[in-house]
Amino acid sequence: MTDQNETKTELRQTGIRVKLIGADGNAFAMIGLVRRALRQAGYGEDFVRAFMDDAASSDYQHLLAVIDKTVVIE
């Protein structure tokens, strides 16, 4: 059961550039790189948690789509 006052944080393109090309292709490593970049850019824990929950909610292709939706991949 969810709290009626609980609002879902919507992900959006942040414009943050994250170098993933040539980085470890492991899903957990990529989530960690993006999570670190979001925190360093000052995004709050609600946004970071929403990213992590969505990114880990399905398969590898979904992970890549969520990362692309949230940051600029370099």
QUIGI-V290922 format. One record per helix or strand. SS is the DSSP state (hx for helix, st for strand). FROM is the first residue (numbers start at 1). LEN is the number of residues. If there is no record, write none. Layout:
SS/FROM/LEN
SS/FROM/LEN
This chain:
st/17/2
hx/27/14
hx/45/11
hx/60/11
st/72/2
